[in-house]
Amino acid sequence: MVTLVVVLAVIFIIIFYLIGLFNSLVRLRNQVKNAWSQIDVQLKRRHDLIPNLVETAKGYVKHERGTLEAITEARSRAMGAGSVGDKAKAEGALTDAISKFFVVVENYPDLKANQNFLALQEELTSTENKIAFSRQAYNDQVLYFNNRIQMFPSNMIAGMFGFQQSEFFELEDKAERQAPKVDFN
C-alpha cells in the first residue's frame, strides 16, 4: 500500500513537472510573438513616415528623382515581406535607401531648414531607435525560447508538441560590419 502511494506520488510529480515545462514553452512562444508585434508596430510607423518625408523633399530635390524612387520601392518591398528573414533583408535595403537620401539632403540647405522636414527627420530618427530597441528585445526572447527548445529535458516536450525555433531579426548592414578606414593623407 505504501509503495503504491509512493509510485503514484512520483507519477503525479512527473506529470506536473511536464505540464510546467509545456506551459513555460507556450509562455515563451507567446513572448516571442509579442516581441515581434512590437517590432511590427515600429516598422509600420516607419513605413507611414516615409511617404511624408518623400513628399516634403520632392519640391526641393527635383534632380534626385532616382533616390526618392529607391526609397519608395524599398518601402514597398519592406511592407510586402513575409517571413522574419525576408522582412529583415527588406528593412536593411530600406535603411540603406534612407541613408543615401539623407546624404543627398546635405546638398539642399533650404530643405534642411524646412520645419516640416526637420520634424519628420526627427520622428524617423526616433522611430529608428525604437526599432533597434524592439529588435534587441525580440532577439533576446528568441534566444531564450530557442535555448529552451534545444535544452534537455524541455527539448523532449518541444519535440512532442511541435515547438519550432524562431528566427532572429538580423539586419544585414554592411557598413556596420566593416571596420572604418582611417587615412590621414
Backbone as a ProteinNet text record, in pm:
[ID]
protein_1_A
[PRIMARY]
MVTLVVVLAVIFIIIFYLIGLFNSLVRLRNQVKNAWSQIDVQLKRRHDLIPNLVETAKGYVKHERGTLEAITEARSRAMGAGSVGDKAKAEGALTDAISKFFVVVENYPDLKANQNFLALQEELTSTENKIAFSRQAYNDQVLYFNNRIQMFPSNMIAGMFGFQQSEFFELEDKAERQAPKVDFN
[TERTIARY]
82.4	0	86.8	189.9	279	353.4	398.6	468.8	376.4	252.1	156.8	140.3	132.4	119.8	245.4	363	489.3	498.1	461.6	465.7	368.4	248.2	150.1	199.2	261.6	315.2	424.2	513.6	620.4	561.1	461.8	396.2	331	262.3	198.8	302.5	413.1	520	575.8	598.8	650	549.2	422.7	318	311.9	312.7	307.3	432.9	546.8	670.8	660.7	611.4	596.5	494.9	388.1	289.3	355.1	436.5	508.1	603.4	674.7	763.9	684.8	575.1	492.2	441.6	389.4	337	445.4	566.9	674.9	711.6	707.4	734.5	626.1	502	392	409.1	441.8	461.9	574.9	685.6	798.5	763.1	690.5	648.9	561.4	473.4	387.4	466.9	570.9	655.8	731.3	772.8	838.1	739.4	616.2	514.2	486.4	479.3	456.5	573.4	694.6	812.1	812.3	771.3	764.7	658.6	547.1	441.9	490.3	577.6	634.7	722.7	800.2	880.1	786.9	684.5	590.8	525.4	490.9	431.3	528.5	654.7	754.6	783.9	785.2	808.9	693.1	570.9	455.8	465.3	504.9	522.1	626.5	735.8	841.8	787.9	714.3	658.9	559.9	487.5	392.1	461.8	579.2	652.5	719.7	762.1	843.7	771.9	645.2	580.4	575.6	553.5	551.8	689.2	791.8	928.5	960	923.4	948.9	871	744.2	663	720.7	767.1	825.1	951.8	1028.4	1155.3	1139.2	1029.8	1013.1	1031.9	977.7	988	1129.2	1213.7	1349.5	1450.1	1433.3	1534.5	1483.3	1446.4	1389.3	1487.9	1615.3	1716.2	1754.6	1697	1731.3	1614.9	1545.5	1427.5	1458.5	1573.8	1612	1622.2	1673.7	1686.7	1549.2	1458.5	1322.6	1248.8	1268.7	1205.2	1261.8	1392.1	1454.6	1394.9	1370	1307.9	1167.1	1091.8	953.7	950	1038.5	1043.9	1086.1	1186.2	1233.5	1123.4	1048	936.4	831.6	799.2	700.3	745.8	873.1	926.1	922.4	955.4	955.9	814.3	718.3	580.8	525.2	575.8	525.9	602.1	710.6	791.7	713.2	735.1	657.3	730.8	831.6	899.9	991	1038.2	1127.7	1254.2	1309.8	1431.4	1408.8	1297.1	1264.6	1243.3	1174.3	1147.9	1279.2	1369.4	1498.4	1577.8	1578.7	1650.8	1590.1	1457.6	1389.5	1408.4	1403.4	1423.1	1566.9	1662.2	1801.5	1817.4	1751.2	1755.4	1688.4	1579.9	1511.6	1601.2	1669	1761.5	1872.1	1925.5	2028.9	1974.8	1852.8	1792.9	1771.4	1727.9	1706.6	1840.1	1942.9	2075.8	2127	2111.3	2153.7	2074.3	1946	1860.8	1912.8	1948.6	1996.4	2131.5	2211.2	2336.5	2304.8	2206.3	2165.2	2110.1	2035.5	1973.2	2077.6	2197.5	2303.8	2332.6	2302.2	2327.8	2216.8	2112.8	1998.4	1972.1	2040.6	2025.3	1883.4	1808.9	1670.8	1584.6	1607	1531.8	1570.2	1699.7	1744.5	1688.1	1650.3	1594.6	1442.1	1379.2	1233.3	1185.9	1093.6	1048.2	976	894.5	825.1	925.4	1024.7	1125.7	1203.6	1241.3	1315.8	1233.5	1103.7	1017	1005.7	988.7	980.3	1111.9	1221.9	1353.7	1373.2	1332.9	1344.7	1255.3	1134.2	1041	1095.1	1154.7	1212.5	1331.9	1414.7	1528.6	1480.6	1378.4	1321	1265.8	1199.3	1142.9	1253.9	1361.8	1474.9	1531.9	1539.3	1587.6	1492.6	1363.4	1264.7	1269.5	1294	1307.3	1428.2	1539.5	1660	1635.7	1567	1536.8	1442.8	1339	1243.8	1310.6	1400.7	1474.4	1559.2	1623.6	1705.3	1617.3	1502.9	1412.4	1359.7	1325	1275.9	1384.7	1504.1	1613.1	1647.3	1634.7	1656.3	1551.4	1425.6	1318.8	1339.4	1380.1	1405.2	1519.1	1623.9	1737.3	1692.3	1616.7	1571.7	1479	1385.6	1292.2	1367.3	1456.3	1532.3	1619.5	1678.2	1757.6	1670.8	1551.6	1462.5	1420.9	1397.6	1357.8	1470.9	1594.2	1708.3	1764.4	1733.6	1795.1	1709.3	1777.9	1713.4	1661.4	1548.6	1450.5	1338.8	1340.5	1230.9	1233.7	1348.4	1353.3	1264	1246.6	1158.1	1012.4	972.3	835.9	818.1	916.9	908.9	894.3	968.8	959.2	824.8	774.1	646	530.6	537.5	426.6	454.5	560.2	585.4	630.8	696.2	750.2	867	866.7	971.7	1054.4	1182.3	1268.9	1221.6	1242.2	1208.7	1333.1	1309	1417.8	1454.9	1584.5	1631.4	1603.2	1588.5	1568.2	1701.1	1776	1909.9	1913.8	1949.8	1964.6	2104.8	2113.7	2244.1	2291.3	2359	2412.8	2562.6	2606.3	2748.6	2833.9	2780.3	2856.9	2885.7	2791.7	2811.7	2917.4	2928.9	3017.4	3160	3182.7	3317.4	3381	3509.1	3582.1	3609.3	3595.5	3620.3	3768.5	3796.5	3935	3972.2	4088.9	4139.7	4257	4250.5	4357.3	4384.7	4504.4	4539.4	4609.4	4614.6	4681.1	4590.3
-119.8	0	126.1	129.8	245.3	262.5	152.7	160.7	215.5	177.7	227.6	378.8	428.5	571.7	644.9	588.3	649.5	653	543.5	537.1	639.6	648.3	745.4	889.2	913	1046.3	1083	989.7	1015.2	1040.9	964.2	982.5	1120.1	1161.9	1294	1405.4	1388.3	1489.2	1501.6	1389.7	1391.5	1456.7	1422.9	1480.5	1632.2	1678.6	1822.5	1893.2	1827.1	1884	1898.7	1797.7	1802.9	1909.3	1921.1	2026.7	2164.2	2178.8	2305.3	2336.5	2235.6	2256.4	2300.3	2230.6	2265.8	2409.7	2445.7	2580.3	2686.3	2656.7	2754.4	2772.9	2666.1	2678.9	2760.8	2740	2818.3	2965.6	2993.3	3131.1	3196.6	3125.5	3181	3205.4	3112.5	3130.4	3254.7	3276.2	3394.6	3522.4	3516	3632.5	3668.1	3566.5	3591.8	3659	3609.1	3670.1	3814.2	3839.1	3974.5	4065.9	4017	4097.7	4129.1	4032.1	4057.7	4163.1	4158.5	4257	4397.9	4409.3	4540.2	4592.6	4504.1	4543.4	4584.4	4506.4	4532.3	4669.4	4707.1	4839	4949	4934.5	5036.7	5040.8	4923.8	4921.3	4987.9	4964.7	5029.8	5181	5222.9	5366.2	5424.1	5351.7	5394.6	5402.1	5299.5	5296.8	5411.4	5450.3	5559.8	5696	5709.4	5836.2	5862.6	5758	5773.8	5850.3	5821	5899.7	6049.3	6084.8	6226.2	6288.9	6216	6264.4	6285.2	6189.4	6198	6314.8	6329.4	6439.4	6575.4	6587.4	6713.7	6745.5	6643.6	6664.1	6684.3	6635.9	6639.5	6778.3	6879	7013.8	7068.2	7016.1	7067.4	6987.7	6858.6	6771.5	6715.2	6804.1	6763.8	6681.3	6707	6636.3	6501.7	6467.6	6342.9	6244.1	6241.4	6156.2	6008.7	5960.6	5820.4	5783.5	5874.6	5848.5	5835.5	5924.8	5919.7	5793.5	5754.9	5632.9	5509.5	5510.1	5397.3	5380.1	5490.8	5483.5	5426	5474.1	5427.5	5278.3	5234	5092	5006.5	5052.1	4976.6	4967.7	5075	5074.4	4972	4967.7	4871.7	4728.2	4700.4	4565.6	4530.9	4626.2	4601.9	4575.3	4647.5	4627.6	4493.5	4442.5	4317.2	4194.1	4212.7	4098.9	4012.4	3880.3	3788	3738.2	3656.2	3593.1	3693.3	3655.5	3741.4	3769.3	3667.2	3685.7	3776.6	3758.3	3844	3987.6	4003.2	4136.9	4204.6	4128.9	4185.1	4231.4	4151.4	4186.7	4312.2	4315.8	4430.1	4556.2	4542.4	4658.3	4709.3	4618.8	4660.1	4742.2	4700.3	4775.6	4911.9	4916.1	5043	5136.5	5083.2	5163.6	5221.4	5139.8	5189	5302	5285.8	5388.7	5518.7	5507.2	5626.8	5694.4	5616	5672.6	5750.1	5692.1	5761.7	5889.5	5885.7	6003.4	6116.4	6082.7	6186.4	6241.3	6163.6	6214.6	6316.6	6286.5	6378	6506.9	6497.3	6613.9	6716.1	6669.8	6761.3	6867.4	6839.3	6933.8	7038	7031.2	7120.9	7192.1	7305.2	7375.9	7425	7460.8	7505.5	7392.5	7272	7156.2	7125.8	7134.3	7106.3	7207.4	7326	7428.8	7421.6	7342.6	7330.8	7264.5	7331.3	7282.3	7147.5	7131.3	7003	6890.3	6916.8	6815.3	6781.2	6883.8	6860.4	6778.3	6809.4	6733.6	6588.4	6566.7	6429.6	6354.9	6424.5	6361.8	6321.2	6406.4	6374.8	6256.7	6256	6146.2	6014.5	6019	5898.5	5849.7	5941.4	5903.9	5838.2	5895	5837	5697.2	5681.9	5552.1	5449.7	5491.5	5401.7	5350.9	5440.1	5399.6	5299.8	5322.9	5230.5	5094.9	5095.8	4970.3	4892.7	4962.6	4896.5	4835.8	4909.6	4858.4	4738.4	4749	4638.8	4516.6	4537.4	4426.6	4354.4	4431.2	4370.9	4290.7	4346.2	4275.5	4148	4156.3	4038.3	3930.4	3969.8	3872.3	3809	3885.4	3828.3	3720.8	3748.5	3649.9	3526	3547.4	3434.3	3348.5	3412.3	3337.6	3251.4	3309.4	3236.1	3120.1	3148.3	3046.4	2933.4	2967.8	2865.7	2782.6	2846.4	2770.8	2669.1	2710.8	2618.2	2501.4	2528.5	2422.7	2321.7	2368.7	2283.3	2211.7	2259.8	2205.4	2094.5	1998	1885.9	1934.5	1893.6	1799.5	1865.8	2002	2069.1	2040.2	1996.9	1963.5	1844	1754.4	1639.7	1685.1	1773.6	1827.7	1910.5	1991.3	2074.2	1987.4	1878.7	1788.2	1717.9	1676.3	1605.9	1694.8	1824.5	1915.1	2010.1	1985.7	2059.9	2203.3	2236.7	2371.5	2387.8	2496.2	2523.2	2642.8	2639.1	2751.4	2876.3	2990	3117.6	3174	3259.5	3319.2	3454.9	3482.6	3611.6	3718.9	3842.3	3956.6	4028.5	3994.4	4049.8	4127.6	4254.6	4337.4	4318.4	4311	4297.3	4435	4501.6	4633.8	4620.4	4625.8	4606.3	4713.8	4834.3	4943.3	4917.3	4854.7	4825.8	4717.9	4624.4	4510	4537.5	4641.4	4670.8	4773.5	4752.4	4848.8	4972.3	5092.7	5212.9	5226.8	5280.8	5305	5445.6	5457.5	5586.7	5621.2	5738.7	5781.2	5928.6	5962.2	6099.4	6171.7	6109.5	6173.1	6266.7
0	0	0	81.1	88.6	-43.8	-103.5	-232	-340.7	-336.8	-435.9	-421.3	-300.5	-273.3	-321.1	-293.9	-335.8	-488.5	-553.7	-700.4	-759.5	-705.5	-754.1	-731.7	-617	-588	-688.3	-717.7	-814.4	-953.2	-990.6	-1121	-1129.3	-1021.8	-1021.4	-1028.1	-958	-961.6	-1103	-1168.5	-1305.9	-1400.8	-1384.5	-1470.1	-1451.5	-1326.3	-1301.8	-1353.1	-1343.7	-1396.7	-1548.7	-1618.2	-1763.2	-1805.2	-1729.2	-1756.9	-1740.6	-1637.8	-1615.8	-1731.3	-1780.9	-1895.4	-2018.7	-2044.5	-2159.8	-2148.2	-2031.9	-2011.5	-2025.5	-1979.6	-1994.2	-2141.5	-2220.7	-2363.7	-2433.8	-2395.4	-2452.6	-2416.3	-2291.5	-2247	-2325.9	-2343.5	-2418.6	-2565.3	-2624.7	-2764.3	-2776.8	-2681.1	-2683.7	-2659.9	-2578.3	-2557.6	-2686	-2761.4	-2890.4	-2985.5	-2990	-3076.4	-3035.5	-2906.8	-2857.7	-2894.7	-2877.2	-2912	-3061.7	-3144.7	-3289	-3319.4	-3249.6	-3275.6	-3240.6	-3141.5	-3107.1	-3220.5	-3281.9	-3398.8	-3511.6	-3532.9	-3642.2	-3627.3	-3505.5	-3480.7	-3522.3	-3483.5	-3516	-3666.2	-3729.8	-3874.1	-3948.4	-3902.3	-3965.2	-3947.8	-3831.6	-3805.4	-3900.7	-3918.9	-4010	-4152.9	-4193.9	-4328.8	-4350.9	-4247.2	-4258.7	-4267.3	-4207.7	-4210.7	-4344.8	-4410.5	-4531	-4642.3	-4674.1	-4780.6	-4749.7	-4623.1	-4585.5	-4604.3	-4569.4	-4585	-4733.3	-4816.5	-4960.8	-5021.6	-4982.9	-5037.3	-4998.2	-4876.3	-4830.7	-4910.2	-4941.3	-5011.2	-5161.2	-5219.5	-5365.8	-5425.1	-5361.8	-5415	-5416.7	-5330.7	-5318.5	-5401.3	-5406.5	-5469	-5602.3	-5690.1	-5819.2	-5901.8	-5887.2	-5967.1	-5906.1	-5795.4	-5724.3	-5729	-5837.8	-5851.5	-5824.9	-5871.6	-5852.3	-5705.4	-5625.4	-5481.2	-5417.7	-5453.8	-5397.7	-5442.5	-5568.7	-5618.3	-5548.4	-5518.9	-5449.8	-5310.3	-5242.4	-5109.3	-5120.1	-5216.9	-5234.5	-5267.5	-5356.5	-5392.3	-5273.4	-5199.8	-5082.9	-4977.4	-4960.8	-4865.3	-4907	-5035.2	-5084.7	-5061.6	-5089.1	-5065.6	-4916.8	-4832.5	-4687.9	-4636.9	-4689.1	-4644.1	-4691.2	-4803.1	-4857	-4812.2	-4736.7	-4693.6	-4595	-4604.8	-4522.3	-4400.3	-4419	-4305.9	-4235.5	-4118.7	-4041.8	-4122.5	-4186	-4265.4	-4384.7	-4455.2	-4569.6	-4524.1	-4411.8	-4359.4	-4318.8	-4257.1	-4216.8	-4339.2	-4443.4	-4565.9	-4629.7	-4639.5	-4699.9	-4616.2	-4484.8	-4397.3	-4406.2	-4423.4	-4442.6	-4569.2	-4677	-4802.2	-4786.3	-4710.8	-4685.1	-4604	-4505.4	-4425.5	-4513.1	-4603.8	-4696.1	-4783.4	-4835.3	-4920.8	-4843.2	-4719.7	-4637	-4607.4	-4579.7	-4552.9	-4673.9	-4792.9	-4915.8	-4935.3	-4901.7	-4913.2	-4823.5	-4699.8	-4609.2	-4651.5	-4720.6	-4776.6	-4886.2	-4969.9	-5076.9	-5018.2	-4909.8	-4847.1	-4803.3	-4771.9	-4729.4	-4835.8	-4961.3	-5070.3	-5086.6	-5003	-5016.2	-4883.3	-4861.4	-4733.1	-4706.8	-4812.4	-4791	-4735.4	-4785.2	-4736.5	-4591.9	-4562.4	-4424.9	-4326.1	-4374.6	-4286.3	-4277	-4362	-4363	-4233.1	-4162.8	-4032.8	-4043.5	-4147.2	-4165.1	-4186.5	-4269.8	-4296.5	-4169.7	-4094.2	-3969.5	-3870.4	-3861.6	-3770.2	-3815.4	-3946.5	-3999	-3979.9	-4001.5	-3983.3	-3837.1	-3744.8	-3601.8	-3564.7	-3619.4	-3592.9	-3647.8	-3766.4	-3826.6	-3744.9	-3697.4	-3613.6	-3484.8	-3424.6	-3303.3	-3330.1	-3443.9	-3480.8	-3504.6	-3568.7	-3592.7	-3459.6	-3361.9	-3229.1	-3164	-3179.6	-3122.8	-3193.1	-3323.6	-3397.3	-3345.5	-3324.7	-3274.7	-3136.6	-3050.1	-2916.9	-2925.1	-3008.3	-3023.7	-3083.1	-3177.2	-3238.9	-3134.6	-3048.3	-2942.6	-2846.6	-2807.9	-2716.6	-2781.6	-2908.6	-2981.1	-2987.9	-3026.2	-3038.2	-2903.2	-2795	-2661.6	-2632.2	-2666.2	-2643.7	-2730.2	-2854.7	-2945.4	-2890.8	-2842.6	-2786.6	-2669.5	-2578.6	-2461.5	-2500.7	-2592.8	-2640.4	-2711.3	-2802.4	-2875.7	-2782.3	-2682.3	-2584.5	-2511.5	-2471.9	-2400.3	-2489.1	-2616	-2708.7	-2728.9	-2724.8	-2753.7	-2631.5	-2512.2	-2391.3	-2329.2	-2273.4	-2204.5	-2070.8	-2025.6	-2075.9	-2157.6	-2164	-2234.6	-2384.7	-2438.1	-2580.6	-2614	-2518.3	-2542	-2553.2	-2463.7	-2467.7	-2595	-2629.5	-2750.1	-2874.3	-2880.7	-2995.1	-3002	-2887.3	-2884.4	-2928.8	-2896.1	-2924.3	-3041	-3115.4	-3238.8	-3222.6	-3114.2	-3099.3	-3196.2	-3272.6	-3370.6	-3325.5	-3361.3	-3329.3	-3402.9	-3341.1	-3403.4	-3470.3	-3567.2	-3643.8	-3583.9	-3576.7	-3528.6	-3633.1	-3588.2	-3677.2	-3688.2	-3793.1	-3812.1	-3942.3	-3930	-4048.7	-4103.8	-4234.1	-4297.8	-4338.6	-4247.6	-4275.8	-4291.5	-4415.4	-4444.5	-4379.7	-4369.8	-4311	-4163.2	-4093.2	-3951.3	-3930.4	-4023.4	-4006.6	-4049.1	-4127.9	-4174.6	-4082.6	-4055.2	-3975.7	-4061.4	-4003.5	-4083.3	-4115.2	-4233.6	-4274	-4231.3	-4172.9	-4130.9	-4220.5	-4283.9	-4373.6	-4347.3	-4304.6	-4271.1	-4386	-4504.8	-4619.4	-4692.3
[MASK]
+++++++++++++++++++++++++++++++++++++++++++++++++++++++++++++++++++++++++++++++++++++++++++++++++++++++++++++++++++++++++++++++++++++++++++++++++++++++++++++++++++++++++++++++++++++++++

